[in-house]
Amino acid sequence: MLARAALVGSALCFGLMAVLGRMLSRPGMGFSAGHLSVLRFLVGILVCLVVFRISPRLHAPSNYWLLITRGITGGLVVVLYFDALAHIHAGEAGIIYNLFPVFATIMSLYFFRERPTVHLLLAVLLTSAGVVMVLGQGAVAIGLGRGELAALAAAFFAATSAIAMRAMRSTTNSATIFFYFCLVGLVVVAPFALTPWPRGLVPWLLALLMSFAALGGQWLMAEAYGSLSVSEAAVWLQLLPIVTYLMAVPVLGEAISGFGMAGVLLTVAGVAYGSVLGHKRRAET
């Protein structure tokens, strides 16, 4: 239950991150995808260094290959998703990016030999249908421009990153995983932040809030992957675009429809169904 609650908290944090990222990418704010990515990773590194200073035992790397893989793929996810938000609406970016739990579930069949139950697969279908209803407003028409391709690539790398994180959680704590995610990710995204940075106080305060929201979302997700299978996590991760959609209404001024609200209810029902019946019962001894 704590792991599932962590994914709910992660969805809230990432939803806020996406809405603020979209806002900061608008004309007048001055932040590019590279700027937001670098700032997000720098904040994560500084917070981790403070945490490790207080509790040195938390810095306990055990598999550098997986840590580096997680950092490279995670860095690509961040810069690609911010680039998608800069070119297409948050809803369209969200529905494409939200394919990553499905990709991760398919990958888990090979890497972890996980076999989702029928109930869990049905829950994934229900929640995915709800997401389509919410973000598509009943008529999804997605092209293949730069924003769409960036979101699709982000979804693939996010699935790869999730697999690496799931593989490490049995031997590596979430603080260490997050630190190397930021450290290696910073190297990946730095070349995209060479343009002049903005100077306004308000955009910088919003960018820092966005960075701390991303930090919270990433840390909570890493914690959750220590207890849940990739396929069950995929069900709960469907909450992310729903949260983004609902937050975008008051913050970005996007409209909400009855069809979209029906999708919200369907997604919540799918999450509840998957959490109750989706996991396999342990054999009695």
RADAZI-V951504 format. One line per field, one symbol per residue. phi: phi as a letter, one per 40 degrees, with the letter a starting at -180 (. if undefined). psi: psi as a letter, one per 40 degrees, with the letter a starting at -180 (. if undefined). burial: I if it has 24 or more other C-alpha atoms within 12 Angstrom, else O. A space follows every 10 residues. Layout:
phi=???
psi=???
burial=???
This chain:
phi=.ccccccccc ccccccdccc ccccccdhcg ccccdccccc cccccccccc ccccbdcccb cbbcccccdc ccccccdccc ccccccbbcd cccccccccc ccdccccccc cbfcbccccc cccccccccc ccccccfgac bbcbcccccc cccccccccc cccccccccc bbcccccccc dccccccccd ccbccdccbc ccdccccccd cccccccccc ccccccbbcc ccdccccccd cccdcccccc cbgccbbccc cccdcccccc ccccccbccc ccccb
psi=dddddddddd dddddddddd dddeeihdde hidddddddd dddddddddd ddddgdddgg idgddddddd dddddddddd dddddeeiid dddddddeed dddddddddd defhgiiddd dddddddddd dddddefegh ghafaddddd dddddddddd ddddddddee ehiddddddd dddddddded eefeihiiei dddddddddd dddddddddd ddddeediid ddddddeedd dddddddddd deeiihiddd dddddddddd ddddddedii iihi.
burial=OOIIIIIIII IIIIIIIIII IIIIIIOOII IIIIIIIIII IIIIIOIIOO OOOOOOOOOO IOOOOIIIII IIIIIIIIII IIIIIIIIII IIIIIIIIII IIIIIIIIOO OOOOOIOOII IIIIIIIIII IIIIIIIOOO OOOOOOIIII IIIIIIIIII IIIIIIIIIO OIIIIIIIII IIIIIIIIII OIIOOOOOOO OOIIOIIIII IIIIIIIIII IIIIIIIIII IIIIIIIIII IIIIIIIIOO OIOOOIOOOI IIIIOIIIII IIIIIOOIIO OOOOO
